[in-house]
Amino acid sequence: MPIADGTQLGLTTRFRVVVQDVDLGGWATCRGLLVDFRHDMIREGGNYDSFTIIPERVLYTPITLTRAMNAADSGAVQGWLQRVVREWYADSSDGGYSDHTAQITLLDAHQETVMSWSLRNVYPLRWRGPDLDARTGNIAVETLDLAHEGFL
């Protein structure tokens, strides 16, 4: 199927992530943009052709971001994580950590927005740093896992 002239295509290599107004920079991969619509299928007596579908729950999977580490973007992530720890554990907190959003923005070849997902109530699940080994010539990679309550 041909693509219409002027159609704006998102590139999987171009996206940005912002959490709590902190620009976490570009990432190499973003996995987990998924909505799972759960439902119950009820058998009705006398109906042999189909089931009645009853909506149950909408589930969202955690988002996993990975990339090569760099001073600016990796520093922004560490700063945001430190801010989260302060909000979670500091006695001076005004009620703790809540109502934080994240924005994942897909870009085209001209850095224009194609699609954007706004994740509600974002929580860091895990940050993983690189395995450091002087015997290899590998690039240091970081991974950030985010839990959220949805984007629809």
N, C-alpha and C positions, 0 to 999 in steps of 0.2 A: 504494500500500500504506500503510495507516494506521500511525502510530507508537503503540506501546503506552504506556498511562499510566505515568508514572514513569521513562520511558526517559531516560537522561542523554545529551544530545547535546553533542558537542564543537563549539566555535565556532572557525572558522579565524582569527578575529581575536584569539583569546586563547590564547597559549602563552608559555612561559618557557624560557630556555636557561641551564643551569648547566654550567660546565666546570671540572674540578679544584676543586670546591667554591666556585668564584667565580660568583656570580649575575650573568650578563651582561644581565639584564633582559628586557623584552619586545621583540619585533621585529615589523615590519610584514609580512614575508614569510619563509617557510622553504621552500626548494625542495630536492629531492633525496632525500626519504625514499623510497627505491626499493631493491628487491632484484631482481636479475636472476639467475635460475637457468639457468646454461649447461649444455648437455648435448650429447652426440653421438648421432646417430641411425644405427644400424648396420643395413645390409641383410643379412638372412640368406638364404642360398640355399634355395630351395624355399618360402619364406614370402612370399607375394605380397599378403597382406592388410595387413601393418603392419611397422613398424620396431621394433627393440629400442632402447630409450632407455637410455643410459649416463650417469649424472650426471658432470659434469666439474668445475664450479666455481660458487661463489656469489659474485656481484660486488655491491658497494655503490657507489653514486655519491657524489661529494662533496656536502656540505650547503652551501647558499648562503643566508645570512641578510642581510636588508636592513632599514633603518629610518632614520627621521629622527634626527639626532644630538641628544643631550641630555647635560648635564654629568655626571649620576650614572652612567647606563648606559654611555655612550661612554668615560667615565673608567675604568670597570671593565674594559672591553675593552682599553684601552691598558695598564692595569696587568697584566692577564693576559698580553698579548703581551710586555711587558717581562720578566715572570717566565719566559716560554718562552725568550726570547733569553738570559737569564742561565743557565738550565739547559742550553741547547744549547752555549753558547760559553764559559762561565766555567770557568777552570782548577780552581776549587774544587768543581766539579760531581762528584757521586758516581756517575758512570756515565752521565750525560746524561739526556735526555728520553725517558721511556717509560711505558707503562701508565697513561695518563691517560684518563679517561672524560668524556663529556658526557651530560647528561640533557636531552632535549627533552620538555616536558610540555604536553599539550593540556588546556585547561580548558573548563568549561561556563560558563553565564551567572552562576553563583554562585561562580566561582573554585575549583570543585572539580575534581580530576583526573579526566579521562575516559580518557586513554591516556598512556603514557609510553614513550619510546624511550631506551635506554641504549646509547650509542655507545662501542665499545671502541677503545682506542689512538687517540685523537683528536690530530690534528696541524693547526695552522693552515696553510692553503695560501696565503692571500692576505687582506690587509685593504686595502680601498680607501676612501679618504676622499672628501669632496665636491670637486667642481670649484668653486672660489671665483671669483666674477665679480660685481663691484659693480654691473654694469649690469642684473642680473636681480633678481627678488624671490623666487628659488627657496629652498626649504628644503634645508639641508645634509643629505645622505644618506650613510650609511656602509654598506659591504658587507663581510661576513666569510665566507670560504670555509673549510670544515673538511673534511679528509680523515679517514677512519676505516676500521676493519677490520670493521665490521658491528654490527648490533643484534639479530640473532636468536640 
